[in-house]
Amino acid sequence: MLTNYHLQRTLRSSHAAVFCLAVTEKGNFLTSGGIGGTCLWDLRKGRLLNRPSAAGSWGDTTAMIWIRREDDSDEVLVYGTLNGYVACWKQAKNTTDFKELYVLRMVGSCEITAFHFDLASSRLAMTTRQGVVQLHGVFSVTVNNFDPKAVHFHVNGDSRDVVVFGCRNGKIYFLRGADGKIMESIDTGGMIGNAAMDCEKDVFCLDDPAQGVTLYRLSDGMRVKTFPIEATKAPRPRQVAFAENCRAIVSGSDHGIMYVFERRDSNVHQLDTGTEDHIQTVTAANIDGISTVIAARSRDIGKSSRIFIWANSGQPAAEEAAMESWLTLKYIQTLCIVLLAMSFLYQHFTAVCWVLSNTWASAHMMIE
C-alpha cells in the first residue's frame, strides 16, 4: 500500500470543540458539528458556506451523516444535537445553498450519539445517550444500562441487522433488523470510545482510550490485533475510521498526532498537527479518487479549533482498488489454469497407467 499523506488544507472552525465530521460521498461538502451548532464547507474551495440555521436552543451538534439517494443527486444532511433534536438540511439543486427541511425533537430530549444509513434499504439508524436504538419507520427499542457510542448496519445477504457499540460498559449488541430484538452480544471487557465497521471485509475496529485501536473479525467477534497509541493525558474517547478501501485505520490521539495504521502489516504513519492538543474527531473519505483523512483539534471552551485535511499523494485510492481487483482476478485465473493442468495430468497419467498395465498383462500371458 502506497501511503504518503500531505497536508492539503487547514480550515478555521468556529467550534471550540469539534464533536463530529462528515463528508459527502462525492467529496464536495464537509460538515463539522460541535459547540455552536453545525458548520458547512465547500470542501473543494475550502470556503465556509451559509447555514440554514444556528444551534439556538437545540444544543451542540453531537452526531451527523450525509444521506445519498439513488433517485436524487442533491445532498442531504441529517444531524442530531445534545438536547435531542434531529434536523435535516437539503442542497438546493445545482447550487451550494442548503435549506432546512425539518427539525424534530426526540422523546426523552436526550443527546443523539450516532447515525448510520443503509443505501440499499433507505433506512436510517439512530442512537441516544439513554440507550435508545431506533431504526426509522421500523422499530425503537431501549437497551437497559447501555450508552451507545456508534451504530452500523450489518449487511448479511438480504438481511439488514443493526450493530450498536456501548461506551462505558464495552458491550456490542446485534439487533434484528425486523424488530430490534437482541440476537447476540459481545463483551469487549473495556471502554469503547468509538467504532467503525466494514461488512465486506468482515472487520470492525474499536477505540480503546487506554491502549489504542483494536481490530476484530465481524464473523466471530475475535480480536485480531491491537494498534497501540501512547497515552500522555487522562484517557478520552477518540473516533476511528477505515480509509483506503479498508486498507488503513485512522485514529486520533491526546498529543496532536493523527495516526494512520496499515491494517494488514501494522505499519504506522503519523500526521502532525503541530500542537499537543487532543485529536478526538476524525473521518475518512475518497475524494476524486484520492484517499483523504480529516481530523479536528479539540480545544478548551472559548478557543476556535482547526480542521486538518490530508490527501494521500501516493497511489490514488481508486487506482489502488482497481489494481487489487486485477491482482485478485489474475490469481483466480492462475489458480484455474493450475487446477486444469493437474486435472489433465491426472487423467492422462491414469490412461497411461491403464495402457502399461494391460501391456504388462499381455506380455506376461505370452511368456507363460
Secondary structure by P-SEA (a helix, b strand, c coil): ccccccccccccccccccccccccccccbbbbbccccbbbbcccccccccccccccccccccbbbbbbbccccbbbbbbbcccbbbbbbbccccccbbbbcccccccccccccbbbbbccccbbbbbcccccccccccccccccccccccccccccccbbbbbbbbcccbbbbbbcccccccccccccccccccccccccccbbbbbcccccbbbbbcccccccccbbbbbcccbbbbbbbcccccccccccccccbbbbbccccbbbbbbbcccccccccccccccccbbbbbbbbbbcccbbbbbbbbbcccccaaaaaaaaaaaaaaaaaaaaaaaaaaaaaaaaaaaaaaaaaaaaaaaaaaac
